[in-house]
């Protein structure tokens, strides 16, 4: 096996492979043996069809199967030999089967070098979750106007009973608890954002294009499925998707960058991430424990 590595940019590599005739021939022999077990050719029993007859009837299939077998095998050997760490699946292109040899090109992004040392002791502050009478009254005022639709509603015990509460006072207590839970939720998002922004400021590196592209396409597909489910016309959906592509590109790059930072911290801390566990959530939990908490 011959492999030539070309550096396209900081993260992108182009690997050109050539698989020699001998190895191709060995793989092709095995493929023909498998095909011969099941091939149906008039005048011959399965397993008894001569090789030259199989070549006539199944030559193209045999070559395709040989390529399918050898390309991933040789690609893995090549990146091991060259000590290359791809961050994603490669783009395989220019596959040729000629003169008994197979040649192909693999385009890939390597894992970026991420240097981050001072990730412990990040300053974190949490807003109070206490709900004031003013908070409750503002929400009641909003409800009295029909949730912003200027349909004035009388806030009294009858209104409270229509919502399943015996009195307006009981409804206010329940509303206060709900507002507190919502504040708790928002505060949790806020402290996670504090950690994210601190890590992004501390760490500068190039993000692999392939990861951004794959994540962006996944998000756009989710949007497309949601719009289809809502019954939007295909033409309108495609127009909306193209409008959103630019909007989502920056946030997608940021999210991918953050994930790579979390992944690096998990490596540095020798965290065991079990199947089904959320890596970012586990790293954030660790960073919260190690954070420098301040009053707000």
VENSUL-V559737 format. One record per backbone hydrogen bond with DSSP energy under -0.5 kcal/mol. NH is the residue of the N-H (numbers start at 1). CO is the residue of the C=O. Records with the same first field share a line. If there is no record, write none. Layout:
NH = CO ; CO
This chain:
2 = 18
4 = 16
6 = 14
8 = 6 ; 12
9 = 12
13 = 108
14 = 6
15 = 13 ; 106
16 = 4 ; 14
17 = 15 ; 104
18 = 2
19 = 102
20 = 18
24 = 20
25 = 21
26 = 22
27 = 23
28 = 24
29 = 25
30 = 26
31 = 27
32 = 28
33 = 29
34 = 30
35 = 31
36 = 32
37 = 33 ; 34
38 = 34 ; 35
39 = 35
41 = 39
44 = 41
47 = 36
48 = 45
53 = 50
54 = 50
55 = 51
56 = 52
57 = 53
58 = 54
59 = 55
62 = 58
63 = 59
64 = 60
65 = 61
66 = 62
67 = 63
68 = 64
69 = 65
70 = 66
71 = 67
72 = 68
73 = 69
74 = 70
75 = 71
76 = 72
77 = 73
78 = 74
79 = 75
80 = 76
81 = 77
82 = 78
83 = 80
84 = 79
86 = 84
87 = 109
88 = 109
91 = 107
92 = 90
93 = 91 ; 105
96 = 94 ; 103
98 = 96 ; 101
101 = 98
102 = 19
103 = 96
104 = 17
105 = 93
106 = 15
107 = 91
108 = 13 ; 106
110 = 11
111 = 85
114 = 112
115 = 113
116 = 114
119 = 117
121 = 290
122 = 119
124 = 292
126 = 294
132 = 130
136 = 132
137 = 133
138 = 134
139 = 135
140 = 136
141 = 137
142 = 138
143 = 139
144 = 140
145 = 141
146 = 143
147 = 142
148 = 142
149 = 145
150 = 145
151 = 145
152 = 150
153 = 144
155 = 153
156 = 154
160 = 156
161 = 157
162 = 158
163 = 159 ; 160
164 = 161
165 = 160
171 = 167
172 = 168
173 = 169
174 = 170
175 = 171
176 = 172
177 = 173
178 = 174
179 = 175
180 = 176
181 = 177
182 = 178
183 = 179
184 = 180
185 = 181
186 = 182
187 = 183
188 = 184
189 = 185
190 = 186
191 = 187
192 = 188
193 = 189
194 = 190
195 = 191
196 = 192
197 = 193
198 = 194
199 = 195
200 = 196
201 = 197
202 = 198
203 = 199
204 = 202
212 = 208
213 = 209
214 = 210
215 = 211
216 = 212
217 = 213
218 = 214
219 = 215
220 = 216
221 = 217
222 = 218
223 = 219
224 = 220
225 = 221
226 = 222
227 = 223
228 = 224
229 = 225
230 = 226
231 = 228
232 = 227
237 = 233
238 = 234
239 = 235
240 = 236
241 = 237
242 = 238
243 = 239
244 = 240
245 = 241
246 = 242
247 = 243
248 = 244
249 = 245
250 = 246
251 = 247
252 = 248
253 = 249
254 = 250
255 = 251
256 = 252
257 = 253
258 = 254
259 = 255
260 = 256
261 = 257
262 = 258
263 = 259
264 = 260
265 = 261
266 = 262
267 = 263
268 = 264
269 = 265
270 = 267
271 = 266
273 = 271
274 = 272
277 = 274
279 = 277
282 = 278
283 = 279
284 = 280
285 = 281
286 = 282
287 = 283
288 = 284
289 = 285
290 = 286
291 = 287
292 = 122
293 = 291
294 = 124
